[in-house]
Amino acid sequence: MPVKLFYFHDPMCSWCWGFAPTWQRLQDRINSELNHKLKIEYILGGLAPDSDEPMPLELQQTLQSYWRRIEQMLGTEFNHDFWAKCQPRRSTYPACRAVIAAGKQGKEKAMIRAIQEAYYLKAKNPSDYSTHVDLAQNINLNEKAFAQDIHSDKTNEELHRQIQLHRSLPSNGFPSLVIEYEKGHIPIPVDYKHVEPMFDRIKSALNNSNTGESHG
């Protein structure tokens, strides 16, 4: 059984957007030094199910406070015009399905990045299908195949499989990292600023997996 590093995320998770630069550096380090020992797998957690209801004002204010906190803590850029230009909905499943549909054409990561940039930088509504279609064009997907896949039962089933996997493992919200090996799972604490502590924990977890130590 290959050792895996699960990255639990949601394309509409603002903390995932804040973590993105550090996560990319961590992936680069893993691919450079541990490429044959570890497989990275992205798992969608599905923050919020399908809904056409406008997001309650109180929740809008809470999310805006998260954006400001992430800006202050990490220096992450946000376009706060989103809250005036768009009618936000607490619905992330559509964006998750867009990621899965893009993944069928080998562009999972490109779609994640495109959704994040559309949402956080360009003030586009990431819950809208029209946004997903525009992004599919921008990252050069086969639009007909994308339109079929995003609405397919198989895509929805895959989303729910990933959500259930997230719920079954010792992950702590989004983003989170968990090593899976033959005898169990090892959570890796997320460090939003520094790669080294996470990389060291991953190397330690790999050593434990090789020695057969069990972590439940």
C-alpha positions, -999 to 999 in steps of 0.1 A, spaced: 0 0 0 16 33 -10 19 60 16 -4 90 9 -6 125 21 -42 137 20 -48 174 16 -83 182 28 -96 215 13 -125 234 -2 -120 258 -31 -142 283 -12 -122 280 21 -105 313 28 -80 297 51 -70 274 22 -65 305 1 -42 319 28 -24 286 30 -19 282 -7 17 297 -11 30 277 19 12 246 6 28 250 -28 63 253 -12 56 222 8 45 202 -23 76 214 -41 98 202 -12 80 168 -11 82 163 -48 119 172 -47 130 151 -17 103 125 -11 88 120 -46 90 82 -46 79 77 -10 47 97 -8 16 103 -30 -2 136 -25 -40 134 -29 -64 163 -28 -97 156 -10 -126 179 -11 -144 184 22 -175 202 10 -179 231 34 -216 238 25 -242 219 5 -262 232 -25 -284 262 -17 -300 290 -37 -307 310 -5 -288 342 0 -262 340 27 -274 355 60 -260 389 68 -245 376 101 -226 349 83 -214 374 56 -200 396 84 -183 365 100 -166 356 67 -155 391 61 -139 391 95 -120 359 85 -107 376 54 -94 406 74 -78 383 99 -61 362 72 -49 394 56 -34 406 88 -19 373 98 -6 361 64 -6 391 41 -30 373 18 -47 395 -8 -86 397 -9 -109 418 -30 -135 430 -5 -157 443 -34 -171 408 -36 -195 415 -8 -210 445 -26 -208 431 -61 -222 396 -56 -251 380 -38 -232 354 -18 -246 320 -11 -234 295 15 -230 268 -11 -196 253 -19 -206 219 -34 -210 235 -69 -174 247 -68 -163 213 -55 -180 196 -85 -163 220 -108 -129 208 -94 -139 171 -99 -151 178 -134 -118 196 -143 -99 167 -128 -114 144 -154 -94 164 -179 -62 165 -157 -68 201 -145 -79 197 -109 -53 221 -95 -58 246 -123 -95 248 -115 -89 251 -77 -66 281 -84 -90 296 -109 -119 294 -85 -98 309 -57 -86 338 -79 -121 344 -93 -136 345 -57 -109 363 -37 -92 385 -63 -118 392 -90 -150 393 -69 -168 366 -90 -194 344 -74 -178 309 -70 -212 293 -63 -225 302 -98 -224 277 -127 -217 306 -151 -185 314 -132 -174 277 -135 -181 278 -173 -160 309 -177 -132 294 -157 -133 262 -178 -127 283 -208 -99 302 -192 -80 270 -183 -87 255 -218 -110 226 -208 -132 208 -233 -163 228 -225 -188 202 -236 -172 175 -216 -169 198 -186 -206 207 -188 -216 170 -189 -192 161 -161 -201 188 -136 -237 178 -137 -232 140 -138 -242 116 -111 -207 101 -110 -192 135 -101 -217 140 -73 -210 105 -61 -173 112 -61 -178 144 -42 -197 126 -15 -171 99 -14 -144 125 -7 -166 142 20 -171 109 38 -134 102 37 -127 136 53 -153 129 80 -139 95 87 -103 106 93 -86 126 121 -85 159 102 -92 192 117 -113 214 94 -98 230 63 -70 230 53 -57 199 70 -31 172 62 -32 135 71 -8 107 63 -24 74 54 -3 42 55 -8 5 59 -15 6 97 -34 38 101 -34 76 98 -11 103 112 -24 140 113 2 166 102 -4 200 120 -8 228 94 17 257 97 4 286 76 38 303 73 66 277 76 72 246 55 99 231 77 78 220 107 53 202 84 80 186 63 98 173 94 66 158 107 59 142 73 94 127 73 89 114 108 56 99 99 72 82 69 98 67 92 71 55 116 52 39 87 83 21 76 89 7 110 53 -5 113 43 18 142 5 21 144 -14 54 150 -50 42 147 
